[in-house]
């Protein structure tokens, strides 16, 4: 509504309408946009804190730094909007100055451009881990940035007290699933597929995960896994609600079918 309204204002201010009518339209939108900005600020602070989790992560992860860039861009738009509302608009409504209208049109276009930059930064944010992973340089890592390794890395110790490590037999071997921090919100996953000797194996293909919260009508989240090494896969999943989630691990087999096992994850 904020961005779309600004585009509409930019088109309106380019037209031949009376300056007084254009000033009324800008004033009405300014009042509505003020409420929208307040809602965005409150929900953004709450959601940002829940996702990032700490001031350290805000400063030491790519996700946190991009979030700070996004906030700075939004504050820039708010500053330009305040200038429009309290400096240019009174001059336009009082005397219909052509210079004031032209300057107002240009500053509205600046707001549109900066908000488009905000959308672009948001698009980059979704590809980043919101929380630092132990052992990563600077406490920062993304699944997409991981380079395939010739040998599977050793299973690290639990990163947090709330991390859950689940294991179950699957086919002729077994599968382990690590979920961290096992709380509502974004979680980091690690899936290992093991052969009969307990060694990681690719088998007939990478595993798939299907999530479900029994007794709830919440839409099942999608978790896309990326291969880090033979038999070792990582990804993220956004669990919206606390409770006992069921994760079904489906593993392709040579005949084209799938073997599966269902594990339970307690999400706080």
N, C-alpha and C positions, 0 to 999 in steps of 0.2 A: 504493500500500500504506500509506503514511504517513497520508494524508488519510482513506482508507477505514477504517483501523484506529481512528483517532480518533473517527469517527462511530459505529463499533461500541461503543467505550468509553463515549461519551456516552449511548447507549441503555442499555448495561449498568448504568451508575451511576444511572440513573433508576429501575431496577427494585427489587424488594423483597428481593433476594438478601442473603446474609450479607456483612457488611463485610469479613470475612477473605477470603472467596472473591473478592470484587471487588478487594481489594488484591492478591491473587495474579495476577489477570488483568491488572491495570494494570502490575504488576512485569514480567510476561512480555512484554507489549507494549513496555514501556519498553526492555527489553534488545534486542528486535528493531529498534525504531525507532532506537536509537542507531547500529546498523550501517547502517541505511538512510540516516540523516543523513550519516554519513561518506562513503558512496558518492556521495550527491547533492553533497556539498561538493567532493569530488575531481573528479568529472566536470564539475560546474558551473564550477569554476575553469579547467579545461583547455579546455572548449568556449567559455566566455566569452572567454578570452584569444585563442583562434583566430579567433573571430568579430569581436571588437572590434579587436584588433590593436595597440592602443597605449593608454597611460595618457591621452594627450591626447583620443583619441576617447571614452574612458570618461567624461570630464568635460565635453566640448564638444558631444556629439551627444545628441539625444533618446533614441536607443537606449541609450547609455551611462548616462544619468541614470536612465532607467527600470530598467535593470539594477541600479543601485545601490539604487533603491527596493525592488526585488524582494529583493535580498540583505538589506537592513535588515529587511524583513518576516519573512524566514526566520530571521534571528538573533533576532527578537522571539519567534517560536514556540519556538526552541531554549531561550531564557531561561525562558519559561513552563514548558516541559517539564522543565527542570532543577529549577525550584522544586517542581513536582509530585513529581518523582522523589526529591528529597533532603530536602524539608521536609514535604509533606503525606502522601506515601505511608507513611513510617515511623509517623506518628501513626495513620493509618487501620489499618495492619496490627497495630500494637501494642495499641490499645485499642478500635478500631472506633468512634471518635468520630463521632457524627452530623454535627457541625459540619465535621470534616475531610472527610467524604464529600461534603457539600454544596459545600464550597469546591473540592474536587477536580473535581466535576462541572462547576462554573462555569468553572474554568480550562481544562478540556478543551474546553468549548464555545468559549472564546476562541481556543484553538488552531485549531479548525475554521474559525472566521470569518476569522482572519488567513490561513490557508492558502487559503481561497477567494479572498481578496484577491490572494494570490500568483498564483493561476490567472488572475485578471482582468488583472493587470499583464502576465503572459506573453502573453495574447491581444493586448494592445496592442503588445507588442514585435515581433510578426511583421509588423506593418505599417510598420516603421521601417527605414531604411537603417542598417546597423550601422557603417558607416565614413563619415567626412566626404568630401564631394565638393568639389573646388576651386571657388571662386567663389561658394559658398553662404554666406549670412550665418551667422557663427558656426561655419562648417564643418559645417552640418547641413541636410539636405534629405531629403524623402521624395517618392516618385513621386506619391502621392496628393495632396500639397500643391501640386504644380506647377499654376499657372494657365495655360490655353491662351494662346498668344501669337499676335498678328496676323501677325507675320513670323517665319519660321524663324530661330533663332539661328545665328550662324556656328559652324562646327565648331571646338571648342576644341582647343588643343594637348593631346597626351597627358597625362593626369593623373599617370601613374606610368610608370616605365621598363618595367614589365611589361604595360602596356596593349597590347592587340592591336587594330589597325584593319584589317578585312578588307573587300575590295571585289570585286564581280563583276558582269558584265552580267546583267540580268534583264529579259526582255521587250524592249521598245523602249528601255529606259533602263538603270539600274544600281541596285544596293543596296549600302550600306555597313553593317557591323556592328562596333561597338566593344565589346570585352569587357575589363573592368577589375576587379581587377588581374590577371586571367588566372591565378589560382592556385586550388588546391583550397579549397572553401568558398563563401561568398557572393560573387557577382560582379554588378557593375552593367553593364547593357546599354544601348546606344543604337543604334537602327536607323533609317537614312535611306533612303527610297525616292526615286530620282531619275528624272526624265523624260529624253527624248532630248537636251534642252538642258542637262542637269546640274542642273536646279532641283528642289527637293523637291516631291513631288506625292502627293496622297491616292489617286489612281487609283480603282479600283473598290472599295477597302476597305483596312483595315489589314492588315499582314502577320501571319503566324503563324510561330513558330519551333518546330522539332522537334529535340531533342538526342539524340545516341546516341554511346556509346563502343564502337567495334568491338572484338570479342574479349572483352567483359566482359558479365556478366549483371546489372549494376547497373540498377536501374529508371530509365528516362529521366526527367530532371527536367522540371517544367513551368515555363515562363517566360511570364507574362502581361504584355503590353505595354500601356502607357497613352500616348495621343496627347498630345504637348506642343505641337505646331504642325503645320500641313499637311506631311505626309511625314516628320515627325520623331516617333519613338516611343521610350519608355524603359521599363525594367523591371529585374528581378533574376532571377538563376538560381543555384541552389545545386548546384555541381558537386562530387560526393562524392569523386572519385578523380582523381589526375593522369593525364596521357596526352594523346593527340591526339583530341579530341572532334570529331564532325561535327555541324554545325548546318545544318539544311535550312530555308531561307527560302521560305515559300509565300505567294504574292501573288495575291489574287483578280483575275479579269479580267471584262470586261463580259458575256461569254457564260455566266457562272456557274461556270466552271472555275477552275483555279489554275495559275500558272506557278511554277516552283521552281528553286532553285539550291542546291548544297551547298557549304559552306565548312568549312575545318578550323581548329580553334583548339587551339594547344598550351598545355595547362594544367600549370603547375608544382606 
